[in-house]
């Protein structure tokens, strides 16, 4: 049994090395001078460490403002997505009402609609509402559970809610609890792993979103990190050390978030079954 586990771990390590290689290359390049990056054979350990790449890159443009803008948009989206998707999932999984399965099937079918199909109509709608060059188009849809990636989140939370024993709901209803009390006091506290999974997915999606801010934001003071990094790249295209340092700084919060929440993430994905 131990030999089998050893072979399994070796196979996992062999699969992880090619995945981590681009990240390792990014970090070593961010700490190198441009003349060291492309020498053959490759030099994996910087000598000397060029720490000034980070300070020069992050002060060349207002990345602090971009960071705040991105965090604000991400927090609003996470709150809206978790709240509305969990309410919708609770309705689809714990409440009984006519046409529930039909509505859920229609909701899932919307996943098959390509984003490019709704791109122009959505842009025209926000333009007519006068919401361009603001964070409204980037945040308001998250407060409607089916918007964007919300359909997947509703599905994920619904599947998790179905694993919670219905006897808990029935006992609460006998004691006079309303559906809202069951939702807040029973279902949500027991769904912490699934909520964290949705939080991670939403945060990463918003943090890495480039097309949305590119379409709706014109004022540089409202740029997100993805737009700021693209603008930085157009200016410092030949200064690879600055580019690598800026890229590493942008992805660092995502890595830190997953590192601290990975246990809950794995638990949430594992416990979210395919129960009907």
Secondary structure as the mmCIF struct_conf table of DSSP 4:
data_model
#
loop_
_struct_conf.conf_type_id
_struct_conf.id
_struct_conf.beg_label_comp_id
_struct_conf.beg_label_asym_id
_struct_conf.beg_label_seq_id
_struct_conf.end_label_comp_id
_struct_conf.end_label_asym_id
_struct_conf.end_label_seq_id
HELX_RH_AL_P HELX_RH_AL_P1 UNK A 2 UNK A 30
TURN_TY1_P TURN_TY1_P1 UNK A 31 UNK A 31
BEND BEND1 UNK A 32 UNK A 32
HELX_RH_AL_P HELX_RH_AL_P2 UNK A 34 UNK A 37
TURN_TY1_P TURN_TY1_P2 UNK A 38 UNK A 38
BEND BEND2 UNK A 40 UNK A 41
BEND BEND3 UNK A 45 UNK A 45
BEND BEND4 UNK A 47 UNK A 48
TURN_TY1_P TURN_TY1_P3 UNK A 51 UNK A 51
HELX_RH_AL_P HELX_RH_AL_P3 UNK A 52 UNK A 60
TURN_TY1_P TURN_TY1_P4 UNK A 61 UNK A 62
HELX_RH_AL_P HELX_RH_AL_P4 UNK A 63 UNK A 94
TURN_TY1_P TURN_TY1_P5 UNK A 98 UNK A 99
HELX_RH_AL_P HELX_RH_AL_P5 UNK A 100 UNK A 109
HELX_RH_3T_P HELX_RH_3T_P1 UNK A 110 UNK A 112
BEND BEND5 UNK A 113 UNK A 113
HELX_RH_AL_P HELX_RH_AL_P6 UNK A 115 UNK A 128
TURN_TY1_P TURN_TY1_P6 UNK A 129 UNK A 130
TURN_TY1_P TURN_TY1_P7 UNK A 132 UNK A 133
BEND BEND6 UNK A 134 UNK A 135
HELX_RH_AL_P HELX_RH_AL_P7 UNK A 136 UNK A 139
HELX_RH_3T_P HELX_RH_3T_P2 UNK A 140 UNK A 143
BEND BEND7 UNK A 144 UNK A 144
TURN_TY1_P TURN_TY1_P8 UNK A 145 UNK A 146
BEND BEND8 UNK A 147 UNK A 147
TURN_TY1_P TURN_TY1_P9 UNK A 148 UNK A 149
HELX_RH_AL_P HELX_RH_AL_P8 UNK A 150 UNK A 161
TURN_TY1_P TURN_TY1_P10 UNK A 162 UNK A 163
BEND BEND9 UNK A 164 UNK A 164
HELX_RH_AL_P HELX_RH_AL_P9 UNK A 166 UNK A 174
TURN_TY1_P TURN_TY1_P11 UNK A 175 UNK A 176
HELX_RH_AL_P HELX_RH_AL_P10 UNK A 179 UNK A 182
HELX_RH_PI_P HELX_RH_PI_P1 UNK A 183 UNK A 187
HELX_RH_AL_P HELX_RH_AL_P11 UNK A 188 UNK A 190
TURN_TY1_P TURN_TY1_P12 UNK A 191 UNK A 191
HELX_RH_AL_P HELX_RH_AL_P12 UNK A 192 UNK A 208
HELX_RH_AL_P HELX_RH_AL_P13 UNK A 211 UNK A 216
HELX_RH_3T_P HELX_RH_3T_P3 UNK A 220 UNK A 222
HELX_RH_AL_P HELX_RH_AL_P14 UNK A 225 UNK A 235
BEND BEND10 UNK A 236 UNK A 236
TURN_TY1_P TURN_TY1_P13 UNK A 237 UNK A 238
HELX_RH_AL_P HELX_RH_AL_P15 UNK A 240 UNK A 271
#
